[in-house]
Amino acid sequence: MLVSFVVFLMLFCISSAGAAEYMGGKMYNSYRGLVMAGYQGWQNTPGDGANRGWHHYQGRNGFQPGSTNVDFWPEVSEYEKTYPTPFKFNDGSVARVYSPYDASSVDTHFRWMKEYGLDGVFMQRFVAEIRNLSGKQHFNRVLTSAMTAANKYERAICVMYDLSGMNPGEEQLLLNDIKELSAIHALKEHQKNPSYLYHNGRPLVAVWGVGFNDHRRYGLDEAQTIISGLKAQGFSVMLGVPTHWRRLYEDTEGDARLHGLIQQCDIVMPWFVGRYDERVFNTRYRQHVIDDIAWAKAHGVDYAPLCYPGFSWHNMHYPHKPAVEIPRNRGRFFQMQLDHAINSGAEMIYIAMFDEIDEGTAIYKIARRVPIGKPGSMFVPLEDGIDNDHYLRLAGKAALRLKRQVKEPVDYVNPYIGNISHLLVPTFPTIQLPNSLLRVYPLRADYTSEYVAGLPIIVTNHRERSAFSLLPQTGSQLTLKKQYTYDNETIRPYEFTIELDDQMSARFAVSHQSAIYEVSYDEGSAPNVVLATDDGQLAVSGRVMHGWQRVGGPVSHDTKVYIYMESLEQPAQTVTLSFEGSTSGVAFRYPMTTRKVHLRYGISFISEEQAKANLYREQKGYAIDSLAAAGRQTWNDALGRMQVKGASDNDLTVFYTAYYRTFERPVCMSEDGRYWSPFDGQVHADGGTPFYNDDWIWDTYRAAHPLRTLMDQSVEENILNSYLLMAEQMGNGWLPTFPELNGDSRRMNSNHGIPALADALVKGLKVDAQKAFRYSQKAMEEKTLAPWSGAKAGWIDQFYQTHGYIPALNPGEKENDPNVNSWEKRQPVAVTLGTSYDAFALSEIAKYLGATAKKKERQQWVQQVEKYARQSLNYRHLFNAGTGFFHPKNKEGEFIIPFDYRYDGGPGARQYYDENNGWIYRWDVPHNIADLIQLMGGRQQFIANLNQTFAEPLGKSKCEFYAMMPDHTGNIGQFSMANEPSFHIPYLYNYAGQPWMTQKRIRQCLRTWYRNDLMGIPGDEDGSGMSAFVVFSSVGLYPVTPGLPVYNIGSPLFPSAVLTLSNGRTFEVRAYGASAQNKYIQRATLNGQPWNQPWLSHQQVMQGGVLELQMGSRPNKQWGAAEDAVPPSAKIN
């Protein structure tokens, strides 16, 4: 009692002598931008001087084995004072705890906050406890220690009253208490107590527990008294309310007066603890937070979403509650909430709690080694694989992100990478939401262009020009063709700004099927806006422009894109313009006083009416800032599914830019449940399943489709099922090869939609396997294999079915098959190898159908499996054992000789290969690398051939070589990083016992040819084809064989890459020590178990877990080198 009296006397003396003055520095003027946690500080121990026994450690029968209220055990190794307990560890040693009654313990906590970046805490004061002298003395002492430590470590601090257990009439107790505290701790004198948190210009006090419908003795009337009293004393108020405060149901009183109370306060904070786990959060509470934020903004109240790491109160409620009722999942559950709060636009975050071990929500350091358990005192240890500061680190990182001190994923995207090409088409800086129909980029050739031809409206197909153009102008003369000089252009994935000549500037922000332009004019100009089309019709009336433009293409159906555009400002005059041919336009002339014009528009492939509906569905006004912010959040949500860290900003920029580009296409064509199909010229109902289009499958099946399968399975399912609908709609049942918004352009060679479908099926995606087989088979056998042709099978196809290869023409021999394109040629080696792979994929689809078929139907599927498995070996017909290359043969079965695998075949080697030479197609058997090794004479020769590919010189000057082989850039020897057939080659060392060489080659490729600069892409990016290679390879994985559920392991760029998978689980690749030098794997574990093979199964990845790699600067030539460690190949005899 003497110590308690001394504490009371000390506090009385402080109060009498005047407010304390703290030696702080940083002043906290707002909760905005801060991440703060609740701090209870309510535990006591015998011997700590408070004479409260084991307060808040004890259970029903004290604090002893079989009785406690806490589920977690604090890690006490860093505390200055600790106290022995009746509990023991397995080794017989006594377990110890701390007491926050000791100032040194509180100091330790605030030191941790400083070290890990947590901004501060709300100090809880329980009305039910401060009504008693001992309780008030305890909380006063803890608060005094906390105020001192907060200012010492420059952390924010705020008083929070928990009303739980309050009786009616005790409102004045609270108001008197805060008045006393204000006098003692200078809460209203910011210079004396700079760490005390202010908000909206006044010191903040939090009041928790208002509006709950759990039969509390107090109600809204008492809450009103408290709020009014605090306001009268000059405080801002944060109100802690139930989860469903907005809708007044479930855990909330159905009394609308609650909303009135909230609107009297400055901040509303809902209590989410225990309301959801990961699954429920994802299905229900994600939107809940977004809607809460919207309500708060609409009603002028700030909103602090609550995040918590997990929940467990087993011992407190033994035996009625389970241990770990809501799992922490090694921080994934906590991180998910933090990410969503920030990405949803939260400006402040409340964490429950800093030190709550009773209910298992503590983020401070908890112990991995816990005392011996007994029913009623079963303690939950820290999860394996994480450090005891893990949750503090997560909170600190969230605080940094909230302040924008740590970049978000979208901030690393540089859309200008690759906008100057090495030889062919540049990579365009696209403004678009993920896989959305409306996308644009500047109307110019590339970054070096002197002029832009106006402002874009919609790019209909990958790499094409915009349909329609917006032409801001000044003066009395209007034109439909205009070239602008430009400057100060800034492009982000969701918006762009540009300054144009004639003293104009424009800003653009995009949604899915609508967008907003804001055009500014200098004073004294006569502002006009022209909307132009090259092949369509436009009309204007009042504040509206509308019309359509024809989208030319490979099919006869008349594909049109429609626009409906509105101006916020009233034009003084509308004008209709025409030009040569089908070019026409309409214009708004604005009053001379107009300085800024706001235009919003919707687009559609169905009708003008639908374009208008799309606009009104997505845009309620002209708020371009809000639209850009929403686009930013959308991109962060998408890109944030891959969290990589530990590398340079340049590496992060290259990575996230590549990942952003994987979302460019296919695009979702569905508009309000309908879509226009260019494959039959009809509008269809989508039946609730979005329809996707625009995909160059030859480029994207290798990595882009597998990446989507891993990260967003439902979208991939919708894309592949869209392919099947296309086959039906075209009437011929042929799987598409290059579906675009104006039809299937049938470009490139082979039918590589088949491996995309096979890959999906073997990985468990929901795709109609019967249709997949039928339409794949028809495409292979009824459509010609001649590249770039949509004709029916002809002579060379009959030859292929009989002889197993596409015959080459002899030098000087004239083409005799009308299906063969005069420029693209037969490409006999490329088509034979590609069709062999397609046959393998078709056999896998048949195998899948056989495994799920009725017993009487299985034999027919066995026959199909055998048929196409045999055809998958057709590449053997062209293998020249004498040279070790795949070599063109004529129809007589003779190799074309003499032959140079570097140069022969004309432009792009198309007479024999396709865009790349024989050195690249030497390796184009991705489904059966094991057989290729045997064809080449075994592992040693296979490795020698691989090494020579990376060493063989061009043999001619670059001018001569690239004049014939413009797609074959990005060279390392004869290897070309610039085209898709090369992507798997660096990984082939894994199949021959030299994974260390794969690690070397992958780093060589990434470092040499993918950079954060204008020429940082080595060739045609092909709308995600190349970018997906970068994404996979950067995190250390790659799908060499779509159709086999396997990922090769390479050399991760990043020390940590966390993938949030399609199923919600996370898979992390930790590459300890990874750097430019440390590229070689020394040893590996998978989920803690030794791992000695250079590949993982899809199932292993999708189960979630951790692949840990110890990296070094010198290769470990034994790791993954065993003959039985090689990645699987097709099992075909």
Stockholm file with secondary structure:
# STOCKHOLM 1.0

chainA/1-1133         MLVSFVVFLMLFCISSAGAAEYMGGKMYNSYRGLVMAGYQGWQNTPGDGANRGWHHYQGRNGFQPGSTNVDFWPEVSEYEKTYPTPFKFNDGSVARVYSPYDASSVDTHFRWMKEYGLDGVFMQRFVAEIRNLSGKQHFNRVLTSAMTAANKYERAICVMYDLSGMNPGEEQLLLNDIKELSAIHALKEHQKNPSYLYHNGRPLVAVWGVGFNDHRRYGLDEAQTIISGLKAQGFSVMLGVPTHWRRLYEDTEGDARLHGLIQQCDIVMPWFVGRYDERVFNTRYRQHVIDDIAWAKAHGVDYAPLCYPGFSWHNMHYPHKPAVEIPRNRGRFFQMQLDHAINSGAEMIYIAMFDEIDEGTAIYKIARRVPIGKPGSMFVPLEDGIDNDHYLRLAGKAALRLKRQVKEPVDYVNPYIGNISHLLVPTFPTIQLPNSLLRVYPLRADYTSEYVAGLPIIVTNHRERSAFSLLPQTGSQLTLKKQYTYDNETIRPYEFTIELDDQMSARFAVSHQSAIYEVSYDEGSAPNVVLATDDGQLAVSGRVMHGWQRVGGPVSHDTKVYIYMESLEQPAQTVTLSFEGSTSGVAFRYPMTTRKVHLRYGISFISEEQAKANLYREQKGYAIDSLAAAGRQTWNDALGRMQVKGASDNDLTVFYTAYYRTFERPVCMSEDGRYWSPFDGQVHADGGTPFYNDDWIWDTYRAAHPLRTLMDQSVEENILNSYLLMAEQMGNGWLPTFPELNGDSRRMNSNHGIPALADALVKGLKVDAQKAFRYSQKAMEEKTLAPWSGAKAGWIDQFYQTHGYIPALNPGEKENDPNVNSWEKRQPVAVTLGTSYDAFALSEIAKYLGATAKKKERQQWVQQVEKYARQSLNYRHLFNAGTGFFHPKNKEGEFIIPFDYRYDGGPGARQYYDENNGWIYRWDVPHNIADLIQLMGGRQQFIANLNQTFAEPLGKSKCEFYAMMPDHTGNIGQFSMANEPSFHIPYLYNYAGQPWMTQKRIRQCLRTWYRNDLMGIPGDEDGSGMSAFVVFSSVGLYPVTPGLPVYNIGSPLFPSAVLTLSNGRTFEVRAYGASAQNKYIQRATLNGQPWNQPWLSHQQVMQGGVLELQMGSRPNKQWGAAEDAVPPSAKIN
#=GR chainA/1-1133 SS CHHHHHHHHHHHHHHHHCCCCCCCCCCCCCSTTCEEEEECCCCCCTTSSSCCTTTTTCBTTBSBTTBCSCSBCBCCTTCSCCEEEEEECTTSCEEEECCTTSHHHHHHHHHHHHHHTCCEEEEEEEHHHHTSHHHHHHHHHHHHHHHHHHHHTTCEEEEEEECTTCCTTTHHHHHHHHHHHHHHHTTTCTTTCTTBCEETTEEEEEEECCSBCSCCSCCHHHHHHHHHHHHHTTCEEEEEECTTTTTTCTTBCSCTHHHHHHHHSSEEEECCTTSCCHHHIIIIIHHHHHHHHHHHHHTTCEECCEECSCBCCTTTTTTTSCSSSBCCGGGHHHHHHHHHHHHTTCSCEEESCSSCTTTTCCCSCBCSSCCCCCTTCCCBCCCTTSCTTHHHHHHHHHHHHHTTSSCCGGGGCCTTTTCSCSSSCCCCCCEECTTCSCEECCSSSSTTCSEECSEEEEECSTTCCEEEEEEEEESSCCCSSCCEEEEEEEEETTEEEEEETTTEEEEEEECSSEEEEEEEECTTCCEEEEEEESSEEEEEETTEEEEEEECCCSSSSCCEEEEEEEESSCCSEEEEEECSTTCEEEEEECCTTCCEEEEEEEEESSCHHHHHHHHHHHCSSCCHHHHHHHHHHHHHHHHTTEEEESSCHHHHHHHHHHHHHTTSCSEECCBTTEEEETTTTEEEECTTSCCEECCCHHHHTTTHHHHHHHHCHHHHHHHHHHHHHHHHHTSSCCCCSSEETTEECCCSSSCTHHHHHHHHHHTTCCCCHHHHHHHHHHHHHTBCCSTTCCCBCCHHHHHHHHHSSCCCCCTTCCCCCTTSCTTTCCCHHHHHHHHHHHHHHHHHHHHHHHHHSCGGGHHHHHHHHHHHHHHTTGGGGGEETTTTEECCBCTTSCBCSSCCTTTCSSGGGTTTSSSSCHHHHTTCCTTCHHHHHHHTTSHHHHHHHHHHHTTCCCSSCHHHHHHHCTTCCSEETTEETTSGGGTTGGGGGGGGTCHHHHHHHHHHHHHHHCCSSTTCSCSCCTTTHHHHHHHHHHHTEECSSTTSCEEEECCCSSSEEEEECTTSCEEEEEEETCSSSCCEEEEEEETTEECCSSEEEHHHHHTCEEEEEEEESSCCTTTTCSGGGSCCCCCCC
#=GC SS_cons          CHHHHHHHHHHHHHHHHCCCCCCCCCCCCCSTTCEEEEECCCCCCTTSSSCCTTTTTCBTTBSBTTBCSCSBCBCCTTCSCCEEEEEECTTSCEEEECCTTSHHHHHHHHHHHHHHTCCEEEEEEEHHHHTSHHHHHHHHHHHHHHHHHHHHTTCEEEEEEECTTCCTTTHHHHHHHHHHHHHHHTTTCTTTCTTBCEETTEEEEEEECCSBCSCCSCCHHHHHHHHHHHHHTTCEEEEEECTTTTTTCTTBCSCTHHHHHHHHSSEEEECCTTSCCHHHIIIIIHHHHHHHHHHHHHTTCEECCEECSCBCCTTTTTTTSCSSSBCCGGGHHHHHHHHHHHHTTCSCEEESCSSCTTTTCCCSCBCSSCCCCCTTCCCBCCCTTSCTTHHHHHHHHHHHHHTTSSCCGGGGCCTTTTCSCSSSCCCCCCEECTTCSCEECCSSSSTTCSEECSEEEEECSTTCCEEEEEEEEESSCCCSSCCEEEEEEEEETTEEEEEETTTEEEEEEECSSEEEEEEEECTTCCEEEEEEESSEEEEEETTEEEEEEECCCSSSSCCEEEEEEEESSCCSEEEEEECSTTCEEEEEECCTTCCEEEEEEEEESSCHHHHHHHHHHHCSSCCHHHHHHHHHHHHHHHHTTEEEESSCHHHHHHHHHHHHHTTSCSEECCBTTEEEETTTTEEEECTTSCCEECCCHHHHTTTHHHHHHHHCHHHHHHHHHHHHHHHHHTSSCCCCSSEETTEECCCSSSCTHHHHHHHHHHTTCCCCHHHHHHHHHHHHHTBCCSTTCCCBCCHHHHHHHHHSSCCCCCTTCCCCCTTSCTTTCCCHHHHHHHHHHHHHHHHHHHHHHHHHSCGGGHHHHHHHHHHHHHHTTGGGGGEETTTTEECCBCTTSCBCSSCCTTTCSSGGGTTTSSSSCHHHHTTCCTTCHHHHHHHTTSHHHHHHHHHHHTTCCCSSCHHHHHHHCTTCCSEETTEETTSGGGTTGGGGGGGGTCHHHHHHHHHHHHHHHCCSSTTCSCSCCTTTHHHHHHHHHHHTEECSSTTSCEEEECCCSSSEEEEECTTSCEEEEEEETCSSSCCEEEEEEETTEECCSSEEEHHHHHTCEEEEEEEESSCCTTTTCSGGGSCCCCCCC
//
